[in-house]
């Protein structure tokens, strides 16, 4: 009897022990996810700490490098646009194919190359053009971090991860700008020393990159192939005509082409088309202003002392306002199908006025304020555009839409640079360039406002027949309908 009693006791105890062990893996996974979040946010924050970045233009134009304004404006800065366009598509594809981490390592190495070229004080235009080339690589590689975070967590945590990572990046940019300004204004640190400090931070960023976990899957090229993954087919799986395990070769050969065809069909959606066009045209003008604003500040107020250069403080203020504007945009509740064109038109007209103010004023503080407001107004519309574009798309198509929009914006920006800024084109100095950008945003504002008027007229014409029909119909009494008989169209019954 004793062995039997012991056996029964063990059998009864087993479910309790299993139940006690079940939460353990979940706790481990939850702890692992939290560690990933903390490390990724720390990584995103630290890789933005480059206190000398806001002062590159004064450094090039100052006695350390002694380049002329024409060389910086028409020979060095345009290379950034060319480099960005040349590497954007290859890096976009390699990011997914190589599973993110190698591209993040490439970004860190490019950052180190930038600051090495700055601290060795290369006095040739070619050396600084090479520096801008590496800068274009770092900009194109930003997509690796923004997409990397989603490859490590479940879809239910995407929104939280996006919030955490973006907050970490913005906080890093703000901290970097404030740190650079404090070093220059209060510490009297020379720009060359600030570049050495930046080199130290980006080298530390490379070390952090090496400890990143490399994901086992990615969005396009590295699909999960287990049976459990096939339970939830993705957009790529459906386009391939099967699950991710059976259709791997097929979608590699044809799905990207089919997704591009799908984008052509999606372009017929008015809101998707409108906000995609805003992304292309306004982003091109926004980044052109960003590239040449520091040269304009140097033109308006040539510094006689490094302590009078406030680029870092202005960049910090614009980053902070941009973060506040992005946060506030999430609480704007209007009928976007009706008011999108008007909102875009008003904001774009406001930006055109700010560009005119920046270019015509001789007060550097007014120019600073206009710059901060310009960046804040653009950042206000960015999350709205992201929501309007992404709301009706799958994750795969959404990534492709933003990639295509960014590519076309880069192409447009490069074309404008070749015509307006490059010495082989018109080779305009910075003031005439800003008049061109003012005209560009003015034209966009006029187009958007005319589109808003057209939408308003169409809306009023649609309402008039409905109002006339309601006026002629007999009185209608609301009648309660059983739940099983209700339909979206059923709500009233004529008396």
C-alpha positions in Angstrom: 0.0 0.0 0.0 2.8 2.4 0.8 4.3 2.4 -2.7 0.8 2.9 -4.2 0.1 5.8 -1.9 3.4 7.4 -2.7 2.7 7.0 -6.5 -0.7 8.6 -6.1 0.8 11.5 -4.2 3.4 12.1 -6.9 0.8 12.0 -9.6 -1.3 14.5 -7.7 1.6 16.7 -7.2 2.8 16.8 -10.8 0.1 19.2 -12.2 0.9 21.6 -9.4 4.6 21.5 -10.2 3.9 22.0 -14.0 1.6 24.9 -13.2 4.2 26.5 -11.1 6.8 26.1 -13.9 4.6 27.5 -16.7 4.9 31.2 -15.9 8.7 30.9 -15.7 9.4 31.0 -19.5 6.9 33.9 -19.8 8.8 35.8 -17.1 12.1 35.1 -18.8 10.7 36.3 -22.1 9.2 39.4 -20.5 12.5 40.1 -18.8 14.4 39.6 -22.1 12.0 42.0 -23.9 12.5 44.6 -21.3 16.3 44.3 -21.5 16.0 44.6 -25.3 13.9 47.8 -24.9 16.4 49.3 -22.5 19.4 48.5 -24.6 17.9 49.6 -27.9 16.7 52.9 -26.3 20.2 53.4 -24.8 21.8 52.6 -28.1 19.4 55.0 -30.0 20.2 57.7 -27.5 24.0 57.3 -27.5 24.4 57.1 -31.2 22.8 60.6 -31.5 25.4 62.2 -29.1 27.6 64.1 -31.6 28.0 67.6 -30.0 30.1 68.9 -32.9 27.5 68.2 -35.5 25.7 71.5 -35.2 29.0 73.3 -35.7 30.4 71.6 -38.8 29.5 74.6 -41.1 31.1 77.2 -38.8 34.1 74.9 -38.5 34.5 74.6 -42.3 34.1 78.4 -42.8 36.2 79.3 -39.8 40.0 79.7 -39.6 40.5 76.0 -38.8 39.5 74.9 -42.3 39.2 78.3 -44.1 37.0 77.1 -46.9 35.1 79.8 -48.8 31.4 80.1 -48.7 31.2 79.3 -52.4 33.1 76.1 -51.9 30.9 75.0 -49.0 27.7 76.1 -50.7 28.2 75.0 -54.3 30.9 72.2 -54.1 30.8 70.4 -50.7 27.2 70.5 -49.5 25.6 69.3 -52.7 27.5 66.0 -52.4 25.3 65.1 -49.5 22.2 64.9 -51.7 24.0 63.0 -54.4 25.4 60.5 -51.9 22.0 60.0 -50.2 20.3 59.3 -53.5 23.0 56.9 -54.7 23.0 54.7 -51.6 19.4 54.9 -50.5 18.0 51.9 -52.5 21.0 49.6 -52.0 21.0 50.2 -48.3 17.2 49.8 -48.2 17.5 46.3 -49.7 20.7 45.3 -47.9 19.2 46.3 -44.5 16.5 43.6 -44.9 18.7 41.1 -46.7 21.5 41.3 -44.1 19.1 41.5 -41.2 19.8 45.0 -40.0 22.9 44.7 -37.8 25.6 44.8 -40.5 24.0 48.0 -41.8 24.0 49.5 -38.3 27.7 48.6 -38.1 28.2 50.3 -41.5 26.5 53.4 -40.2 28.8 53.5 -37.2 31.9 53.1 -39.3 30.6 55.9 -41.6 30.2 58.2 -38.6 33.7 57.5 -37.5 35.0 58.3 -41.0 33.2 61.6 -40.9 34.8 62.8 -37.7 38.2 61.4 -38.7 38.1 63.5 -41.9 37.1 66.5 -39.8 39.8 66.1 -37.1 42.7 65.4 -39.5 41.8 68.9 -40.8 41.9 68.0 -44.5 42.0 71.2 -46.4 41.0 69.9 -49.8 37.5 70.2 -51.2 37.7 66.5 -52.2 38.3 65.4 -48.6 35.2 67.3 -47.4 33.2 65.9 -50.3 34.2 62.5 -49.1 33.0 63.5 -45.7 29.6 64.4 -47.1 29.5 61.1 -48.9 29.8 59.2 -45.6 27.2 61.5 -44.2 24.8 60.4 -46.9 25.4 56.8 -45.9 24.6 57.5 -42.3 21.4 59.2 -43.3 20.3 56.3 -45.6 21.2 53.8 -42.9 18.8 55.3 -40.4 16.1 53.0 -41.7 18.1 50.0 -40.2 17.4 51.2 -36.7 13.8 52.2 -37.2 13.0 48.8 -38.8 15.3 46.7 -36.6 13.3 47.3 -33.5 10.2 45.8 -35.0 12.0 42.5 -36.0 12.6 41.7 -32.3 9.2 42.1 -30.7 5.7 40.9 -31.2 3.3 43.0 -33.3 1.3 43.8 -30.2 4.3 45.8 -28.9 5.1 47.7 -32.1 3.4 50.9 -31.0 5.2 51.0 -27.6 8.5 50.2 -29.2 8.1 52.9 -31.8 7.2 55.4 -29.0 10.2 54.4 -26.9 12.8 54.4 -29.7 11.6 57.7 -31.2 11.7 59.3 -27.8 15.2 58.0 -27.1 16.4 59.3 -30.5 14.9 62.8 -30.0 16.2 63.0 -26.5 19.7 62.1 -27.8 19.5 64.8 -30.5 18.4 67.3 -27.9 21.1 66.3 -25.4 23.8 66.4 -28.1 22.8 69.9 -29.3 22.6 71.3 -25.7 25.9 69.7 -24.8 27.6 71.2 -27.9 26.2 74.6 -27.2 27.3 74.6 -23.5 30.8 73.5 -24.5 31.1 76.3 -27.0 29.4 79.2 -25.1 30.2 78.5 -21.5 33.4 76.4 -21.9 34.9 78.2 -24.8 35.8 74.8 -26.4 37.2 75.1 -29.9 35.4 73.5 -32.7 38.3 71.1 -33.3 38.2 69.8 -29.8 34.4 69.4 -30.1 35.1 67.2 -33.1 37.4 65.0 -31.1 34.7 64.6 -28.5 32.2 63.7 -31.2 34.7 61.1 -32.5 34.9 59.5 -29.1 31.1 59.2 -28.8 30.7 57.7 -32.3 33.5 55.2 -31.6 31.6 54.2 -28.4 28.5 53.9 -30.6 30.4 51.3 -32.8 31.1 49.3 -29.6 27.4 49.3 -28.7 26.5 48.2 -32.2 28.6 45.1 -31.9 26.6 43.9 -29.0 23.2 44.2 -30.7 21.3 41.0 -31.2 21.0 40.0 -34.8 17.4 39.1 -35.7 16.6 35.8 -37.3 14.0 37.2 -39.6 13.3 40.4 -41.5 10.5 41.9 -43.6 11.2 40.8 -47.2 14.1 38.5 -47.7 14.3 36.5 -44.5 10.8 35.1 -43.9 9.9 32.7 -41.0 9.5 29.2 -42.4 8.0 27.2 -39.6 4.5 25.7 -39.6 3.5 28.0 -36.8 4.3 31.0 -38.8 2.1 29.9 -41.6 -0.9 30.2 -39.3 -0.9 34.0 -39.8 -0.1 34.7 -43.5 1.3 38.1 -44.3 0.8 40.3 -47.3 3.8 38.8 -48.9 2.5 35.2 -48.3 -0.9 36.1 -49.8 0.8 37.6 -52.9 3.0 34.6 -53.3 -0.1 32.4 -53.4 0.8 30.3 -50.4 2.3 30.3 -46.9 5.8 31.6 -46.1 7.3 28.1 -46.0 6.1 26.9 -49.4 6.3 30.2 -51.3 9.8 31.3 -50.4 11.4 31.0 -53.9 8.2 32.3 -55.6 7.9 35.5 -53.7 11.6 36.3 -54.0 11.2 36.1 -57.7 8.0 38.0 -58.1 6.4 39.4 -55.0 8.3 42.7 -54.9 7.2 43.3 -58.4 3.6 42.4 -57.5 3.8 44.7 -54.5 4.9 47.6 -56.8 1.9 46.8 -59.0 -0.2 46.9 -55.8 1.1 50.3 -55.0 -0.1 51.5 -58.4 -3.6 50.4 -57.5 -3.3 52.0 -54.0 -2.3 55.3 -55.6 -6.0 55.7 -56.6 -7.0 56.2 -53.0 -7.3 60.0 -52.6 -5.9 60.3 -49.0 -3.0 58.0 -49.7 -2.1 59.8 -52.9 -2.4 63.3 -51.2 -0.2 62.5 -48.2 2.3 60.6 -50.3 2.7 63.6 -52.6 3.1 65.8 -49.5 5.8 63.5 -48.3 7.7 63.7 -51.6 7.4 67.5 -52.3 7.5 68.9 -48.8 10.3 66.6 -47.6 12.5 67.6 -50.5 12.1 71.3 -49.7 12.4 70.7 -45.9 15.8 69.0 -46.2 17.2 71.5 -48.7 16.4 74.2 -46.1 18.0 72.1 -43.4 21.2 71.6 -45.4 21.8 75.3 -46.1 20.3 77.0 -43.0 23.7 77.0 -41.2 25.4 78.7 -44.2 22.6 81.3 -44.2 23.2 82.0 -40.5 26.9 82.5 -41.1 26.0 84.9 -44.0 23.6 87.0 -41.8 25.8 87.1 -38.8 29.4 86.2 -39.5 30.9 85.2 -36.1 33.9 87.0 -34.7 34.0 84.7 -31.7 33.0 81.0 -31.5 31.0 81.8 -28.3 28.6 83.8 -30.5 27.6 80.8 -32.6 24.3 79.4 -31.2 23.7 76.6 -33.7 23.5 73.9 -31.0 21.0 75.8 -29.0 18.8 76.5 -32.1 18.9 72.8 -33.1 18.0 71.8 -29.5 15.0 74.2 -29.5 13.8 73.0 -32.9 14.1 69.4 -31.8 12.1 70.0 -28.7 9.4 71.9 -30.5 9.3 69.2 -33.2 8.8 66.5 -30.4 6.0 68.6 -28.9 4.4 69.2 -32.3 4.5 65.5 -33.1 2.9 64.7 -29.8 0.2 67.3 -30.2 -0.7 66.1 -33.7 -1.9 62.8 -32.2 -4.7 64.7 -30.5 -6.0 66.6 -33.5 -9.4 65.1 -34.4 -11.0 66.4 -37.6 -12.5 65.0 -40.7 -9.2 64.5 -42.6 -11.0 63.4 -45.8 -12.5 66.9 -46.0 -9.8 69.1 -44.4 -6.5 67.5 -45.3 -5.8 69.8 -48.3 -6.7 72.9 -46.3 -4.5 72.0 -43.3 -1.6 71.1 -45.6 -2.1 74.3 -47.6 -2.2 76.6 -44.5 0.9 74.9 -43.0 2.8 75.1 -46.3 1.9 78.8 -46.7 3.1 79.4 -43.2 6.4 77.7 -44.0 6.8 79.8 -47.2 6.4 83.0 -45.1 9.0 81.7 -42.6 11.5 81.1 -45.5 10.9 84.6 -46.7 11.5 86.0 -43.2 14.7 83.9 -42.8 16.1 85.2 -46.0 15.1 88.8 -45.7 15.9 89.6 -42.1 19.2 90.9 -40.9 18.4 90.0 -37.3 19.9 86.6 -36.6 17.5 85.9 -33.7 14.5 86.3 -36.0 16.2 83.9 -38.4 16.7 81.4 -35.6 13.0 81.7 -34.5 11.8 81.2 -38.1 14.0 78.1 -38.5 12.6 76.6 -35.2 9.0 77.3 -36.3 9.6 75.8 -39.8 10.9 72.6 -38.4 8.2 72.4 -35.8 5.4 72.9 -38.4 6.9 70.1 -40.6 7.2 67.7 -37.6 3.5 68.5 -36.8 2.4 67.0 -40.1 4.8 64.0 -40.2 2.8 61.8 -37.7 -0.5 62.8 -39.4 1.0 61.7 -42.8 2.3 58.5 -41.3 -1.2 57.6 -39.9 -3.0 58.6 -43.1 -0.7 56.5 -45.2 -0.4 53.5 -42.9 -4.0 53.2 -41.7 -5.2 51.1 -44.6 -2.0 49.2 -45.5 -0.3 46.1 -44.3 3.1 46.3 -42.6 4.9 45.2 -45.7 3.1 47.6 -48.1 3.5 50.4 -45.6 7.2 49.9 -45.5 7.4 49.9 -49.3 5.2 53.0 -49.6 7.5 55.0 -47.3 10.5 53.7 -49.1 9.2 54.7 -52.4 8.1 58.1 -51.1 11.5 58.7 -49.6 13.2 57.7 -52.8 11.2 60.1 -55.0 11.7 62.9 -52.5 15.4 62.2 -52.6 15.4 62.3 -56.4 13.5 65.6 -56.5 15.9 67.1 -53.9 18.9 66.0 -56.0 17.4 67.5 -59.2 16.8 70.8 -57.4 20.3 70.7 -56.0 21.9 70.1 -59.4 20.0 73.0 -60.9 20.1 75.5 -58.1 23.1 74.9 -55.8 25.7 72.9 -57.7 28.5 74.9 -59.3 27.9 73.0 -62.6 24.3 74.3 -62.5 23.3 77.8 -61.6 25.6 77.8 -58.6 23.5 80.2 -56.6 24.8 81.6 -53.3 22.7 81.0 -50.2 20.4 84.0 -50.3 19.2 83.5 -53.9 18.7 79.8 -53.0 16.4 80.6 -50.2 14.3 82.8 -52.6 14.0 79.7 -54.8 12.9 77.6 -51.8 10.4 80.4 -50.9 8.9 80.3 -54.4 8.8 76.5 -54.3 6.8 76.4 -51.0 4.6 79.2 -52.3 3.7 77.2 -55.4 3.0 74.1 -53.3 0.7 76.2 -50.9 -1.2 77.6 -53.9 -1.8 74.1 -55.3 -2.9 72.7 -51.9 -5.3 75.6 -51.3 -6.8 75.3 -54.8 -7.3 71.6 -54.1 -8.9 72.5 -50.8 -11.4 74.8 -52.5 -12.2 72.1 -55.0 -12.9 69.6 -52.2 -15.1 72.1 -50.4 -17.1 72.8 -53.6 -17.6 69.1 -54.3 -18.7 68.6 -50.7 -21.2 71.4 -50.8 -22.6 70.1 -54.1 -23.0 66.6 -52.6 -24.9 68.0 -49.5 -27.4 70.1 -51.5 -29.3 67.2 -53.1 -29.4 65.3 -49.8 -30.8 68.4 -48.0 -33.5 68.9 -50.7 -34.4 65.2 -50.6 -34.8 65.3 -46.8 -36.9 68.5 -47.1 -39.4 66.8 -49.5 -39.7 63.5 -47.6 -42.5 63.0 -45.1 -41.7 62.9 -41.4 -39.8 59.8 -40.3 -40.1 58.3 -36.9 -37.3 56.2 -35.4 -38.4 52.7 -34.7 -36.4 50.2 -32.5 -35.3 47.2 -34.7 -34.3 43.9 -33.1 -30.6 43.4 -33.1 -30.7 40.5 -35.5 -32.6 42.6 -38.1 -30.4 45.7 -37.9 -28.1 46.6 -40.7 -25.9 49.7 -41.4 -28.5 50.9 -43.8 -31.5 50.3 -41.5 -32.2 53.0 -39.0 -35.6 54.6 -39.7 -39.0 53.4 -41.1 -41.3 55.8 -42.8 -44.5 56.4 -40.9 
